[in-house]
Amino acid sequence: MSLRVLFSATLLGAFSLPALALEPQDFDLCVGELRQQALDAGLPAQVVSQHLDDIQLNEKVIELDRSQPEFTSSFADYFTRRVSDTRIETGRQKYREQQALLRALTKEYGIPGHYLVAFWGLETNYGGYLGYIPTLDALATLTCEGRRGDYFRGELFNALRILQAGDVDADAMQGSWAGAMGQTQFMPAIFLKYAVDRDGDGRRDLWQSTPDALASAANFLRGLGWQREERWGREIRLPENFDYQLTGFAHKRSLADWAKLGVRMPNGAALPAADMEAAIIVPSGHNGPAFLAYQNFRVIMGWNRSESYALAVGRLADRIAGAGPLSRAPVPAPRLNREQVTTLQTTLNQLGHDAGDADGLLGPGTRQAIARYQQANGMVADGFPDQEVLTRIGILP
């Protein structure tokens, strides 16, 4: 499951902590306050009473809030499960079935159809699984649980505005534990800003209408800044003496500059002679695949702030369009929970390798700190948390 979003950075502050208790009576008091706050926010009294009177605490939501797979799975595990043969073949079938719509959307929004189908596949398995948790219950639970209450309160009120507009019936407004909805898993704020009534029935129905869902995805990606006529990135081959300190978006270079450093296509051919900048990403270390990531890769991360997700979308889109498998398979790595990642970050900081805040998220800053540790200890400085480096740092036995 992924979170939509321009506004999703605030959702990423949770790491492995015990679920905070939220007693039913405290939830009821919170909902009472939410009723008044919704009225103060300009929502009609009828809408507030109709939809908040029967709202329910959902303990499962709090539990699920602690385990987002983009940040706890290794890249190899995440990628293999999401860019599977079954998902590729189904994506190619859906791409053929929706050709007329996809061509029209590409012309209007500038987003190639195979990317739209890839997002669709990653988010809900092409509409096959939309989530079963009532959206209002999820958002109210997360609001009243308290740690990120302001964010989820706003999304709860946005969900009420969607119901007020008549885009969906309340009993059909279901989705993920975090309140993401429909075939494209939009948070309510994204829905209000980017959802499109493509089929012309007067409702922006992202649950039952595939035209609405795919057009809304195209509209969102255009709003995020998708670059027409550009790819997301591509697999590459790095030279034997490559300096892995040059990886990551802090070290973007032109394709010509990368070519001068010996970067080639996987088959050994020269890189394209395009006037573009790119970063190099090695999600599973120097023994795994390497990628150039262009600006549209960053756009994909505006949809979901995970490099693993963006790589999965890009490669699934490539495979749907007919590309073959990677020339080098991702390398397995130990699966770390957030408590272990927090310990890793704290230890790296204590050793003088700045990993930033110990937030439990194994992101670019932590990988850069791992690379500095590796370099200081005579290892290949690729920033990959494999068994060897985790054992030497003391995270694993």
ABEGO torsion letter per residue (X at the ends): XBBBEAAAAAAAABBBBBBBBBBAAAAAAAAAAAAAAAAAAGBBAAAAAAAAAABBBBAAAAAAAABBAAAABBAAAAAAAABBAAAAAAAAAAAAAAAAAAAAAAAAAGBBAAAAAAAAAAAAGGGABAEABBAAAAAAAAAAAGAAAAAAAAAAAAAAAAAAAGABBAAABBBBAAGBBEAAGBBAAAAAAABBBAAGAGBBBAAABAAAAAAAAAAAAAAAGBBBGBBAEBBBBBBAABBAAABEAAABBBAAAAAAAGBBBAAGBBBBBBBBBBBBBBAAEAABBBBBBBAAAAAAAAABBBAAAAAAAAAAAAAAAGBBBBABBBBBBBBBBAAAAAAAAAAAAAAGBBAEBBAGBBBAAAAAAAAAAAAAAGBBBAGBBBAAAAAAAGABX
